[in-house]
């Protein structure tokens, strides 16, 4: 009987998922390019195709971050911003197909880079810009006016102190140990505000979208305290009491008009409405 010949060992091909994973690793971790080179029949030190992909990827990262962080881009300059985008993209790769979500972790990332100690306010600037960015893309909702609330109170004989207000999806509050709000306004086209003389001053802001235009309204600490309380579901009476404790001269009427004019609230209710 003739012996059965031994069949050659067949090389098991990589799956598509494996190829994509290795390719992504080579883009994000250049040091791993040598391990992926045989997969594409390329010499790791003579083939520049991965370098071209990396260049395109950096350009995409840079463009996306410029859109979300234009003030930070102005502060650091083109060359540094591109380096920052490359480092951030490799450390925090996008996990979504929507590039508008890329950059959410940049404020925290800025605290970890070597230059963070020299410019500690960069992270706060980035936080403010990200809130502006997300406000623009937030869901839409119809804002209520102050007159609607006053009419309901008059008609129902409700206690205005018990009033509770729901924030618009695009509205948020901001606070910083630096005058980040002043720095932001100083870099807006058409605004006369100059760069703050002392950036070591705490700043507070209300970010809201009115008629699809995102606005950053600088507010004082008492106003911020009141709005934060409302955002947490506390009553108008409790919120205003916090503001008055911080500043006995807090302008209640002017603040209320300003908040409603900004389109800050979408619904109002009284405790009895929950029953």
N, C-alpha and C positions, 0 to 999 in steps of 0.2 A: 504494500500500500504506500502510495506516494505521500510524503509529509505535507501537511497543510501549511502553505507559506504564511509567515507572520505579516500582518497588514501594518503599514506605517501609521504612526501615531498622528492623528489629525489635530491641527491647531484649532482650538475653540475660538471663534471670532468674538470680539467684544460686542456687547449689546449697545444699542443706541444710547441708552441711559449712561452706560459706563464711558462711552466716548465723549458725551456731552459733559459729564462730570470731570473727566481728565482735562478736557479742553478749557473748561471754566477755571480749573485750578491753575493751569499754565498761564492763563491771562491774569489772574489775581495774584499769583505767586510766581514771579519770573524765575525764581530759583528752581522750580519744579519742571521747567521746560525740558530739561535733559531727559526726564523720565517719559515724557510724552512724545518725544521726537520719533522713536521707532514706529509709533502708531500711525504717523503720517509720512513714514519713509523719508524723514528729513534729518540732516545733521544738526544737532542742537546749536552749534556755533557758526553754522554757515547759512542757515535758513532764516530769513527775516520776515516770514509771513506772520508769525505770532506777534512780532514787533508792530506790524501794520495794524493788526487787530487791537493791540493794546493802545496804539495811538488813537484809533477811532473811538475806543471805549472811553479813554480819557476826555476826548472832545465831547462826547455825549454827556459824561458826568459834569464837565465844566459848564456846558450849556444849561443843563437842568438846574444846577446850583446857582448860576447867575440869575436865572429867572426867579428863584425863590429868595435869594440873598443879594440883591443889587447894592445895598448900602455896604455890606461887608466887602463886596467886590471893590467898591470905590475906596474903602479904607485900606485894603491890603495891596491893591494893584493887580494887574493882569498876570504877571509871572508867578507871584506867590499864590494867587487864587488857583491857578492851574495845578500847582504843586499840592495845594491843599485838597483840591478835588480828587487828584490821583490817590493821595494817601487815604482820604476818607472812603473813596470807592472800594479800595482794596480791604480796608478794615471793616467797613459796613456795607457790603454789597446789597444792591436793591433786591428786595424779596417780592416785588410787585411789578406787574407789567405796566403800571401807570407811573411814569417818571415824575408826576406831580407829587408823589408820595416819597420820592427819594430826597433825603435831606432831613428827615425827622430827627435823626440822631446827631446831626451836626453840632448843635449847641453843646451837648455833652462831650462830643469828640474834641471840640476846641479846648476843653479844659485839660486834655491829656497830652497835647503837643508841646514840644520844648519851648515854644515862644509864648505859651499861655501866661507865664508869670509876668512878662513884660506888658501884655495887653489883656488884663483880666476881664475887661468889659466886652471883649469880642464875643464871648459866649452869650452874654445878655443881649447884645445887639442881634445875634443870630436867633435867640429865642423870640424876640419881638418880631423879627422878620418872618419867622415860621408861623406865628399866630396871624400875621397879616396874610400870608400865603394861604393858609388853611381857611381863613375867613372868606377869601375870594371863591374858593371851590366848595364851600359848605352848602348844604341843602338850603333851598329857598323856603320861606314862610312869610305869611302876611303879618306885618307889624301892626300893633294896635296904637292908637293915639291917646293922649292924655284926656282929651274931651270924651272919648268913649268910656273911660274908667269913671270920670266924674259924673257922667250921665247915669251910669249904672248905680253908683253910690247914692245919687239923689233919688233915683226911682225906687231903689230897694231899701233905703234907710239903713244901709250897711255902715259899719264902723270902719272908717278909712284906715285906722291904725292896724286893723287885722288883715288888710289887703296883702295878698301874695302874688308875685309876678313870675312868669316863666320867661327865661332868656331866649332870644332868637338863636338858631343854630350857628349863625355866623358871628355871634357876639362872644367876646371873652375879655378877661381882665388881665392886666400885666403889672408887675412890680419889679423893681431892680434896685440894687444898692448903688447903682451908677445912674448918671443922667442919660441913660440910653435913649429915652424918649426924645430928649433935646438933640442928641446926636442924629437920631433918625430923621427928625424934622429938618435939620441943617443940610441933609443930603437929598431933599425932595425938590424937584424942579418947580420953579414958580413960587417957592416960599422964601420969605425974606429973613427967616431966622438964621442967625449965624451959629457957628460951632460954640457950644457952651463954654464959658470961661472956667467953670469948675465942674468937672465931670464926676467928682466924688460926692455928688448929691443924689439922694434917693429919688426915684421918679416912679410915677404911677400913670397908667393909661387905660382907656376904654377903647377896645377895638370893635368896630361895628361896620356893617355893610348897609349902605343906604342907596337904593337905586343902582345896585351892582357896583358901587364904588366903595372900596374899603377905606375907612377913615380911622386915624389914630388920634384920639382926643386926649390930651394931657389933662389929668385930674390931680387933685390933692389927696393926701392920705385919708382924711375923713370921708371924702366921696368914695374912695376905693373901699374903705371898710364897710360903708353902707351897701354898696353894690355887691360886695363879696357875701354879705349876710343875705341879701335878696337871692343871690345865685344859689345859696345853700338852702333855700326854702324858708327862710325866716320872714316874718311879717314886715310890712313897711314901717310900722311903729318901732319895732326892735332895731331895724336897720338905721333909721334916722336917729334913734337914741345913741347908737354907737358913734355916729358921726358927730353928734352934739357933745358927747363926752370927750372926743378928740379935739373939737373946736366949737366952743359955745357960740361962735358967730357963723357957723355953717349956714350957707344960703340954701335953704330947703326948696323954696319955690323955683329959683333959677336952676338948681340941680335937676329937679324933677322935669322941668321943661326941656332941659338939655338932653336928658336920658331918653325921653320919649321922642324927641326930634331926631335922635340918632337911630331910631327904629330898633331899640334895644329889646323890647318885650313883644311877645306874641299872644300871650293869654294872661288873664288875671282871674283870681278866685278868692273866696273867703273860706275860712274853716268849715262853715256850714255846707259848702258846696261838696265836701267829701262824703257827706252822709248819703 
